[in-house]
Amino acid sequence: MSKILAIHASPRGDRSHSRRLAESFLSAWQVRHPQSQVTRREVGRALIPAVNEAFVAAAFYPEPEARPLSMQADLALSDQLVGELFDHDLLLISTPMYNFSVPSGLKAWVDQIVRLGLTFDHTLDNGVAQYTPLLQGKKALIVTSRGGFGFGPGGELEALNHADPWLRTALGFVGINDVTVVAAEGEESAERTFAVSVAEAEQRLLDLARAF
């Protein structure tokens, strides 16, 4: 049985284009995988705490198996989020691009799941840090919406896109390298122009639902 973890990052509800596109994909995917399991994790409309000093002290405690109870409490949410990643085969992230990057809730989620000893490991080779990803065999789909045009690969504004390229980097760091991006662009353009982009994204997602 396939299990998919859906991370919704938009602070908007029904008005969110990325959320709606992702949900249309999930509906089509479940039709084709009736025995599948979908878990939704809200990071756009629910608070995901930013990393703080207590988190850092606990995450990098030199003897993880002997962490004090207070430190275990500081990592409780992070442990839960990491556990969700390991427990699912597929990862779906829906997010708008805000100010050239991702919403703060999604950034906080990434900071919570990039964990030494859990999702990546670290060794020294002649004094040089070497990193090993610990999440293997998983695929990810990023569904995103952008206000303007040309932020995708080869676009004239590609260099300004620090959203899905950054997500690719972060996911790859922990071992998720099979990443597909589907984008709808031009929300701030003419209504008809954006509608065409959304329709193209919807069709691509329907096609992906057959094989993802």
C-alpha positions as CSV (number, residue, x, y, z in Angstrom):
1,M,0.0,0.0,0.0
2,S,1.4,3.4,-1.0
3,K,1.4,6.2,1.5
4,I,1.7,9.9,0.6
5,L,2.5,12.7,2.9
6,A,0.9,16.1,1.7
7,I,2.5,19.2,3.1
8,H,0.3,22.3,2.5
9,A,2.2,25.6,2.9
10,S,-0.2,28.3,1.7
11,P,-1.6,30.5,4.5
12,R,-4.7,30.8,2.3
13,G,-7.5,28.2,2.5
14,D,-9.9,27.7,-0.5
15,R,-8.4,30.7,-2.3
16,S,-5.0,29.0,-2.5
17,H,-4.2,27.9,-6.0
18,S,-1.3,25.6,-5.0
19,R,-3.5,23.9,-2.4
20,R,-6.3,23.4,-4.8
21,L,-4.0,22.0,-7.5
22,A,-2.4,19.6,-5.0
23,E,-5.8,18.4,-3.8
24,S,-6.9,17.7,-7.4
25,F,-3.8,15.6,-7.8
26,L,-4.5,13.7,-4.5
27,S,-8.1,13.0,-5.6
28,A,-6.9,11.6,-9.0
29,W,-4.1,9.7,-7.3
30,Q,-6.5,8.1,-4.8
31,V,-8.9,7.0,-7.6
32,R,-6.0,5.1,-9.2
33,H,-4.6,3.9,-5.8
34,P,-7.8,3.0,-3.8
35,Q,-5.8,1.2,-1.1
36,S,-3.5,4.2,-0.6
37,Q,-3.2,6.3,2.5
38,V,-2.9,10.1,2.5
39,T,-1.7,12.1,5.5
40,R,-2.0,15.9,5.4
41,R,0.3,18.1,7.4
42,E,-0.7,21.8,7.6
43,V,2.3,24.2,7.8
44,G,0.7,27.3,6.2
45,R,-2.4,27.7,8.4
46,A,-0.9,26.1,11.5
47,L,2.1,27.2,13.5
48,I,5.3,25.3,12.9
49,P,7.9,26.8,15.4
50,A,11.1,28.3,14.1
51,V,14.3,26.7,15.3
52,N,15.6,28.3,18.5
53,E,18.4,27.9,21.0
54,A,16.7,25.1,22.9
55,F,16.1,23.1,19.7
56,V,19.7,23.5,18.6
57,A,21.1,22.4,22.0
58,A,18.8,19.4,22.0
59,A,19.4,18.4,18.4
60,F,23.2,18.5,18.7
61,Y,23.4,17.0,22.2
62,P,26.5,14.8,22.2
63,E,24.7,11.8,23.5
64,P,21.3,11.6,21.8
65,E,20.2,8.5,23.7
66,A,20.8,10.3,27.0
67,R,19.0,13.5,26.3
68,P,17.3,15.0,29.4
69,L,13.5,14.9,29.4
70,S,13.4,18.7,28.8
71,M,15.4,18.3,25.6
72,Q,13.2,15.5,24.5
73,A,10.3,17.8,24.8
74,D,12.1,20.5,22.8
75,L,12.4,18.0,19.9
76,A,9.0,16.3,20.2
77,L,7.4,18.0,17.2
78,S,10.5,17.6,15.1
79,D,10.6,13.9,16.0
80,Q,7.0,13.6,14.9
81,L,7.6,15.4,11.6
82,V,10.7,13.3,10.8
83,G,8.7,10.2,11.7
84,E,6.0,11.2,9.1
85,L,8.6,11.5,6.4
86,F,10.1,8.0,7.1
87,D,6.6,6.5,7.3
88,H,5.5,7.6,3.9
89,D,6.7,6.6,0.4
90,L,5.8,9.8,-1.4
91,L,6.0,13.4,-0.5
92,L,3.7,16.2,-1.9
93,I,4.5,19.8,-1.1
94,S,2.0,22.5,-2.2
95,T,3.4,26.0,-1.8
96,P,3.1,29.5,-3.4
97,M,6.2,31.4,-4.1
98,Y,6.2,34.5,-1.8
99,N,8.8,37.2,-2.4
100,F,10.9,34.9,-4.4
101,S,10.9,32.1,-1.8
102,V,8.6,29.9,0.3
103,P,6.2,30.9,3.1
104,S,7.8,30.9,6.6
105,G,5.8,27.9,7.7
106,L,7.4,25.7,5.0
107,K,10.9,27.0,5.9
108,A,10.2,26.2,9.5
109,W,9.1,22.6,8.5
110,V,12.3,22.1,6.6
111,D,14.4,23.3,9.5
112,Q,12.5,20.8,11.8
113,I,13.1,17.8,9.5
114,V,16.8,18.4,8.7
115,R,18.1,16.5,11.7
116,L,21.6,15.2,12.4
117,G,21.5,11.5,13.0
118,L,18.0,11.1,11.7
119,T,17.7,12.5,8.2
120,F,21.4,13.2,7.5
121,D,24.7,12.2,9.1
122,H,28.0,14.1,9.4
123,T,31.6,12.9,9.6
124,L,35.0,14.5,9.2
125,D,37.4,13.5,6.5
126,N,40.8,15.0,7.2
127,G,39.0,17.8,9.0
128,V,36.5,18.4,6.1
129,A,32.8,17.9,6.8
130,Q,31.2,15.1,4.8
131,Y,27.4,14.8,4.8
132,T,25.4,11.6,4.2
133,P,21.6,11.6,3.5
134,L,19.6,9.1,5.4
135,L,16.2,9.3,3.6
136,Q,16.3,6.9,0.7
137,G,14.0,5.5,-1.9
138,K,11.4,8.3,-1.7
139,K,9.9,10.6,-4.4
140,A,8.6,14.1,-4.1
141,L,6.2,16.3,-6.0
142,I,6.2,20.1,-5.6
143,V,3.0,21.9,-6.7
144,T,3.6,25.6,-6.7
145,S,1.9,28.9,-7.9
146,R,3.7,32.1,-8.8
147,G,2.4,35.6,-9.3
148,G,4.5,36.3,-12.4
149,F,5.8,34.5,-15.5
150,G,9.3,33.2,-16.4
151,F,10.4,31.8,-13.0
152,G,10.8,28.2,-14.3
153,P,13.9,26.6,-15.9
154,G,15.0,28.7,-18.8
155,G,12.7,31.6,-18.0
156,E,13.9,35.1,-17.9
157,L,13.2,35.4,-14.2
158,E,14.6,32.0,-13.3
159,A,17.5,33.5,-11.2
160,L,14.9,35.1,-8.9
161,N,13.2,31.8,-8.1
162,H,14.5,30.7,-4.7
163,A,11.4,28.6,-3.9
164,D,11.3,25.2,-5.6
165,P,15.0,25.2,-6.4
166,W,15.7,25.7,-2.7
167,L,13.3,22.9,-1.9
168,R,15.1,20.6,-4.3
169,T,18.4,21.4,-2.5
170,A,16.9,20.8,1.0
171,L,15.2,17.6,0.0
172,G,18.3,16.3,-1.8
173,F,20.4,17.0,1.3
174,V,18.4,14.4,3.3
175,G,18.2,12.0,0.4
176,I,15.1,12.8,-1.7
177,N,16.5,13.5,-5.1
178,D,13.6,12.2,-7.3
179,V,11.7,15.5,-7.3
180,T,9.1,16.7,-9.8
181,V,7.9,20.4,-10.0
182,V,4.5,21.4,-11.4
183,A,3.9,25.2,-11.5
184,A,1.1,27.5,-12.4
185,E,2.3,31.0,-13.2
186,G,0.8,34.4,-13.8
187,E,-1.7,34.9,-11.0
188,E,-1.0,38.7,-11.2
189,S,-1.4,38.7,-15.0
190,A,-4.6,38.7,-17.0
191,E,-7.2,36.3,-15.7
192,R,-7.3,34.3,-19.0
193,T,-3.6,34.0,-19.1
194,F,-3.4,32.6,-15.6
195,A,-6.4,30.2,-16.3
196,V,-4.4,28.7,-19.2
197,S,-1.4,28.1,-17.0
198,V,-3.6,26.5,-14.3
199,A,-5.3,24.3,-16.9
200,E,-1.9,23.1,-18.1
201,A,-0.8,22.4,-14.6
202,E,-4.0,20.5,-13.9
203,Q,-3.5,18.3,-16.9
204,R,0.1,17.5,-16.0
205,L,-0.9,16.6,-12.5
206,L,-3.6,14.3,-13.9
207,D,-1.0,12.6,-16.0
208,L,1.4,12.3,-13.1
209,A,-1.4,10.7,-10.9
210,R,-1.3,7.7,-13.2
211,A,2.3,6.9,-12.5
212,F,3.5,8.8,-9.4
